[in-house]
Protein backbone atom coordinates (compact mmCIF):
# COMPACT_ATOMS: atom_id res chain seq x y z
CA UNK A 1 0.00 0.00 0.00
CA UNK A 2 1.29 3.46 -0.77
CA UNK A 3 2.31 5.56 2.25
CA UNK A 4 0.26 8.62 2.97
CA UNK A 5 2.31 11.79 2.55
CA UNK A 6 2.15 14.17 5.45
CA UNK A 7 1.58 17.77 4.47
CA UNK A 8 4.65 19.98 4.86
CA UNK A 9 4.38 22.84 7.27
CA UNK A 10 6.65 25.86 7.31
CA UNK A 11 8.77 26.38 10.41
CA UNK A 12 7.69 29.39 12.43
CA UNK A 13 9.87 30.60 15.32
CA UNK A 14 8.33 33.08 17.69
CA UNK A 15 10.98 35.79 18.25
CA UNK A 16 8.86 37.84 20.63
CA UNK A 17 10.57 36.56 23.77
CA UNK A 18 14.07 37.15 22.35
CA UNK A 19 13.20 40.72 21.34
CA UNK A 20 11.84 41.40 24.80
CA UNK A 21 15.06 40.15 26.42
CA UNK A 22 17.20 42.21 24.03
CA UNK A 23 15.32 45.41 24.83
CA UNK A 24 15.43 44.68 28.56
CA UNK A 25 19.22 44.26 28.38
CA UNK A 26 19.58 47.42 26.31
CA UNK A 27 17.48 49.39 28.79
CA UNK A 28 19.49 48.01 31.71
CA UNK A 29 22.84 49.01 30.22
CA UNK A 30 21.56 52.47 29.28
CA UNK A 31 20.35 53.12 32.82
CA UNK A 32 23.24 51.47 34.66
CA UNK A 33 26.16 52.80 32.61
CA UNK A 34 28.10 55.73 34.06
CA UNK A 35 29.92 57.89 31.58
CA UNK A 36 33.53 58.77 32.25
CA UNK A 37 33.93 62.43 33.29
CA UNK A 38 35.57 64.73 30.77
CA UNK A 39 39.25 65.41 31.34
CA UNK A 40 39.94 69.00 32.45
CA UNK A 41 42.49 69.68 29.69
CA UNK A 42 42.98 68.57 26.10
CA UNK A 43 46.36 66.96 25.47
CA UNK A 44 47.67 66.12 22.01
CA UNK A 45 50.24 63.42 22.55
CA UNK A 46 53.35 63.03 20.37
CA UNK A 47 53.44 60.16 17.89
CA UNK A 48 55.53 57.00 18.10
CA UNK A 49 55.66 53.55 16.51
CA UNK A 50 55.15 51.72 19.82
CA UNK A 51 52.16 49.37 19.78
CA UNK A 52 52.25 48.41 23.47
CA UNK A 53 48.72 48.92 24.85
CA UNK A 54 48.16 50.56 28.21
CA UNK A 55 46.37 48.48 30.86
CA UNK A 56 42.59 48.67 31.16
CA UNK A 57 42.45 48.97 34.96
CA UNK A 58 44.50 50.06 37.97
CA UNK A 59 45.94 53.10 36.20
CA UNK A 60 47.59 56.16 37.72
CA UNK A 61 47.46 58.89 35.08
CA UNK A 62 49.72 61.94 35.30
CA UNK A 63 48.80 64.52 32.64
CA UNK A 64 51.01 67.45 31.65
CA UNK A 65 49.40 70.09 29.45
CA UNK A 66 51.20 72.44 26.99
CA UNK A 67 51.64 75.04 29.76
CA UNK A 68 53.43 72.50 31.96
CA UNK A 69 50.50 72.17 34.38
CA UNK A 70 50.30 68.77 36.08
CA UNK A 71 47.03 66.89 36.64
CA UNK A 72 46.63 63.66 38.61
CA UNK A 73 44.06 60.89 38.44
CA UNK A 74 43.45 57.21 39.13
CA UNK A 75 40.65 55.01 37.82
CA UNK A 76 37.91 53.20 39.74
CA UNK A 77 35.52 54.99 42.09
CA UNK A 78 36.46 52.79 45.07
CA UNK A 79 40.17 53.45 44.52
CA UNK A 80 39.54 57.18 44.30
CA UNK A 81 37.49 57.19 47.52
CA UNK A 82 40.28 55.35 49.36
CA UNK A 83 42.84 57.76 47.91
CA UNK A 84 41.06 60.95 48.98
CA UNK A 85 40.54 59.56 52.48
CA UNK A 86 44.26 58.80 52.69
CA UNK A 87 45.18 62.27 51.42
CA UNK A 88 42.70 63.91 53.79
CA UNK A 89 44.28 62.15 56.76
CA UNK A 90 47.86 62.70 55.55
CA UNK A 91 47.49 66.42 54.79
CA UNK A 92 44.83 67.22 57.43
CA UNK A 93 42.52 68.82 54.84
CA UNK A 94 39.28 68.43 56.83
CA UNK A 95 37.22 67.25 53.87
CA UNK A 96 33.54 66.41 54.30
CA UNK A 97 31.95 63.20 53.04
CA UNK A 98 30.27 65.13 50.24
CA UNK A 99 33.61 66.58 49.13
CA UNK A 100 35.20 63.12 49.19
CA UNK A 101 32.34 61.80 47.06
CA UNK A 102 32.85 64.69 44.63
CA UNK A 103 36.46 63.59 44.22
CA UNK A 104 35.48 59.91 43.83
CA UNK A 105 33.13 60.58 40.90
CA UNK A 106 35.24 63.31 39.29
CA UNK A 107 38.11 63.32 36.83
CA UNK A 108 41.69 64.57 37.10
CA UNK A 109 42.75 66.97 39.84
CA UNK A 110 44.95 69.94 38.98
CA UNK A 111 44.76 72.24 42.01
CA UNK A 112 47.12 72.54 45.00
CA UNK A 113 46.09 71.25 48.43
CA UNK A 114 45.21 74.71 49.74
CA UNK A 115 42.52 74.97 47.05
CA UNK A 116 41.35 71.34 47.04
CA UNK A 117 38.57 71.71 49.62
CA UNK A 118 37.08 74.72 47.84
CA UNK A 119 37.38 72.94 44.49
CA UNK A 120 35.57 69.81 45.69
CA UNK A 121 32.81 71.87 47.33
CA UNK A 122 32.10 73.73 44.08
CA UNK A 123 29.62 72.68 41.39
CA UNK A 124 30.89 71.36 38.02
CA UNK A 125 30.76 74.79 36.35
CA UNK A 126 32.78 76.36 39.15
CA UNK A 127 35.23 73.46 39.12
CA UNK A 128 35.85 74.14 35.46
CA UNK A 129 36.68 77.75 36.28
CA UNK A 130 39.03 76.58 39.04
CA UNK A 131 40.82 74.33 36.56
CA UNK A 132 41.21 77.05 33.96
CA UNK A 133 42.77 79.42 36.50
CA UNK A 134 44.82 76.86 38.46
CA UNK A 135 48.54 76.43 38.01
CA UNK A 136 48.31 72.63 38.28
CA UNK A 137 49.62 70.38 41.03
CA UNK A 138 52.90 71.81 42.40
CA UNK A 139 55.81 69.62 41.34
CA UNK A 140 59.53 69.59 42.08
CA UNK A 141 62.52 67.37 41.35
CA UNK A 142 62.76 66.00 44.92
CA UNK A 143 60.05 64.13 46.82
CA UNK A 144 61.09 65.70 50.15
CA UNK A 145 60.30 69.22 48.97
CA UNK A 146 57.19 70.86 50.46
CA UNK A 147 56.55 72.28 46.99
CA UNK A 148 56.24 68.80 45.48
CA UNK A 149 52.58 67.97 46.09
CA UNK A 150 52.60 65.48 43.23
CA UNK A 151 54.87 63.32 45.40
CA UNK A 152 52.17 63.22 48.09
CA UNK A 153 49.51 62.15 45.56
CA UNK A 154 51.74 59.36 44.25
CA UNK A 155 52.61 58.22 47.78
CA UNK A 156 48.97 58.00 48.88
CA UNK A 157 47.84 56.37 45.63
CA UNK A 158 50.42 53.60 45.93
CA UNK A 159 49.59 53.11 49.61
CA UNK A 160 45.93 52.54 48.78
CA UNK A 161 46.56 50.42 45.66
CA UNK A 162 50.08 48.99 45.14
CA UNK A 163 48.97 47.46 41.81
CA UNK A 164 48.63 50.83 40.08
CA UNK A 165 50.36 51.12 36.70
CA UNK A 166 51.74 54.60 36.10
CA UNK A 167 51.12 56.42 32.81
CA UNK A 168 52.43 59.86 31.83
CA UNK A 169 50.41 61.70 29.21
CA UNK A 170 52.19 64.85 28.08
CA UNK A 171 51.31 67.20 25.25
CA UNK A 172 53.62 67.26 22.24
CA UNK A 173 54.32 70.96 22.96
CA UNK A 174 55.10 70.48 26.67
CA UNK A 175 58.61 71.59 27.61
CA UNK A 176 60.97 68.83 28.69
CA UNK A 177 61.75 70.36 32.14
CA UNK A 178 58.05 70.03 33.06
CA UNK A 179 58.06 66.32 32.19
CA UNK A 180 61.46 65.87 33.86
CA UNK A 181 60.02 67.03 37.21
CA UNK A 182 57.39 64.28 36.97
CA UNK A 183 59.99 61.64 36.13
CA UNK A 184 62.30 62.83 38.93
CA UNK A 185 59.41 62.59 41.37
CA UNK A 186 58.79 58.99 40.33
CA UNK A 187 62.49 58.23 40.68
CA UNK A 188 62.40 59.73 44.18
CA UNK A 189 59.90 57.03 45.17
CA UNK A 190 62.09 54.37 43.48
CA UNK A 191 59.68 54.06 40.57
CA UNK A 192 61.62 53.42 37.39
CA UNK A 193 58.96 51.68 35.31
CA UNK A 194 56.12 53.67 33.78
CA UNK A 195 54.32 54.16 30.47
CA UNK A 196 54.48 57.20 28.19
CA UNK A 197 51.22 57.61 26.29
CA UNK A 198 51.74 58.47 22.62
CA UNK A 199 49.82 58.43 19.37
CA UNK A 200 50.50 55.63 16.90
CA UNK A 201 52.20 56.32 13.58
CA UNK A 202 53.41 54.04 10.80
CA UNK A 203 56.84 52.42 11.10
CA UNK A 204 59.30 54.07 8.67
CA UNK A 205 60.13 51.67 5.83
CA UNK A 206 63.69 50.38 5.91
CA UNK A 207 64.29 51.24 9.57
CA UNK A 208 65.46 48.73 12.18
CA UNK A 209 61.98 48.68 13.67
CA UNK A 210 60.55 47.94 10.22
CA UNK A 211 62.99 45.02 9.82
CA UNK A 212 62.02 43.61 13.21
CA UNK A 213 58.32 43.98 12.47
CA UNK A 214 58.82 42.13 9.18
CA UNK A 215 61.15 39.55 10.78
CA UNK A 216 64.14 40.60 8.79
CA UNK A 217 67.66 41.11 9.99
CA UNK A 218 69.08 44.61 9.41
CA UNK A 219 71.88 44.80 6.87
C-alpha positions in Angstrom: 0.0 0.0 0.0 1.3 3.5 -0.8 2.3 5.6 2.3 0.3 8.6 3.0 2.3 11.8 2.5 2.2 14.2 5.4 1.6 17.8 4.5 4.7 20.0 4.9 4.4 22.8 7.3 6.6 25.9 7.3 8.8 26.4 10.4 7.7 29.4 12.4 9.9 30.6 15.3 8.3 33.1 17.7 11.0 35.8 18.3 8.9 37.8 20.6 10.6 36.6 23.8 14.1 37.1 22.3 13.2 40.7 21.3 11.8 41.4 24.8 15.1 40.1 26.4 17.2 42.2 24.0 15.3 45.4 24.8 15.4 44.7 28.6 19.2 44.3 28.4 19.6 47.4 26.3 17.5 49.4 28.8 19.5 48.0 31.7 22.8 49.0 30.2 21.6 52.5 29.3 20.4 53.1 32.8 23.2 51.5 34.7 26.2 52.8 32.6 28.1 55.7 34.1 29.9 57.9 31.6 33.5 58.8 32.2 33.9 62.4 33.3 35.6 64.7 30.8 39.2 65.4 31.3 39.9 69.0 32.4 42.5 69.7 29.7 43.0 68.6 26.1 46.4 67.0 25.5 47.7 66.1 22.0 50.2 63.4 22.6 53.3 63.0 20.4 53.4 60.2 17.9 55.5 57.0 18.1 55.7 53.6 16.5 55.1 51.7 19.8 52.2 49.4 19.8 52.2 48.4 23.5 48.7 48.9 24.9 48.2 50.6 28.2 46.4 48.5 30.9 42.6 48.7 31.2 42.4 49.0 35.0 44.5 50.1 38.0 45.9 53.1 36.2 47.6 56.2 37.7 47.5 58.9 35.1 49.7 61.9 35.3 48.8 64.5 32.6 51.0 67.5 31.6 49.4 70.1 29.5 51.2 72.4 27.0 51.6 75.0 29.8 53.4 72.5 32.0 50.5 72.2 34.4 50.3 68.8 36.1 47.0 66.9 36.6 46.6 63.7 38.6 44.1 60.9 38.4 43.5 57.2 39.1 40.6 55.0 37.8 37.9 53.2 39.7 35.5 55.0 42.1 36.5 52.8 45.1 40.2 53.4 44.5 39.5 57.2 44.3 37.5 57.2 47.5 40.3 55.4 49.4 42.8 57.8 47.9 41.1 61.0 49.0 40.5 59.6 52.5 44.3 58.8 52.7 45.2 62.3 51.4 42.7 63.9 53.8 44.3 62.2 56.8 47.9 62.7 55.5 47.5 66.4 54.8 44.8 67.2 57.4 42.5 68.8 54.8 39.3 68.4 56.8 37.2 67.2 53.9 33.5 66.4 54.3 32.0 63.2 53.0 30.3 65.1 50.2 33.6 66.6 49.1 35.2 63.1 49.2 32.3 61.8 47.1 32.9 64.7 44.6 36.5 63.6 44.2 35.5 59.9 43.8 33.1 60.6 40.9 35.2 63.3 39.3 38.1 63.3 36.8 41.7 64.6 37.1 42.8 67.0 39.8 44.9 69.9 39.0 44.8 72.2 42.0 47.1 72.5 45.0 46.1 71.2 48.4 45.2 74.7 49.7 42.5 75.0 47.0 41.4 71.3 47.0 38.6 71.7 49.6 37.1 74.7 47.8 37.4 72.9 44.5 35.6 69.8 45.7 32.8 71.9 47.3 32.1 73.7 44.1 29.6 72.7 41.4 30.9 71.4 38.0 30.8 74.8 36.3 32.8 76.4 39.1 35.2 73.5 39.1 35.8 74.1 35.5 36.7 77.7 36.3 39.0 76.6 39.0 40.8 74.3 36.6 41.2 77.1 34.0 42.8 79.4 36.5 44.8 76.9 38.5 48.5 76.4 38.0 48.3 72.6 38.3 49.6 70.4 41.0 52.9 71.8 42.4 55.8 69.6 41.3 59.5 69.6 42.1 62.5 67.4 41.3 62.8 66.0 44.9 60.0 64.1 46.8 61.1 65.7 50.2 60.3 69.2 49.0 57.2 70.9 50.5 56.5 72.3 47.0 56.2 68.8 45.5 52.6 68.0 46.1 52.6 65.5 43.2 54.9 63.3 45.4 52.2 63.2 48.1 49.5 62.2 45.6 51.7 59.4 44.3 52.6 58.2 47.8 49.0 58.0 48.9 47.8 56.4 45.6 50.4 53.6 45.9 49.6 53.1 49.6 45.9 52.5 48.8 46.6 50.4 45.7 50.1 49.0 45.1 49.0 47.5 41.8 48.6 50.8 40.1 50.4 51.1 36.7 51.7 54.6 36.1 51.1 56.4 32.8 52.4 59.9 31.8 50.4 61.7 29.2 52.2 64.9 28.1 51.3 67.2 25.2 53.6 67.3 22.2 54.3 71.0 23.0 55.1 70.5 26.7 58.6 71.6 27.6 61.0 68.8 28.7 61.8 70.4 32.1 58.1 70.0 33.1 58.1 66.3 32.2 61.5 65.9 33.9 60.0 67.0 37.2 57.4 64.3 37.0 60.0 61.6 36.1 62.3 62.8 38.9 59.4 62.6 41.4 58.8 59.0 40.3 62.5 58.2 40.7 62.4 59.7 44.2 59.9 57.0 45.2 62.1 54.4 43.5 59.7 54.1 40.6 61.6 53.4 37.4 59.0 51.7 35.3 56.1 53.7 33.8 54.3 54.2 30.5 54.5 57.2 28.2 51.2 57.6 26.3 51.7 58.5 22.6 49.8 58.4 19.4 50.5 55.6 16.9 52.2 56.3 13.6 53.4 54.0 10.8 56.8 52.4 11.1 59.3 54.1 8.7 60.1 51.7 5.8 63.7 50.4 5.9 64.3 51.2 9.6 65.5 48.7 12.2 62.0 48.7 13.7 60.6 47.9 10.2 63.0 45.0 9.8 62.0 43.6 13.2 58.3 44.0 12.5 58.8 42.1 9.2 61.1 39.5 10.8 64.1 40.6 8.8 67.7 41.1 10.0 69.1 44.6 9.4 71.9 44.8 6.9 
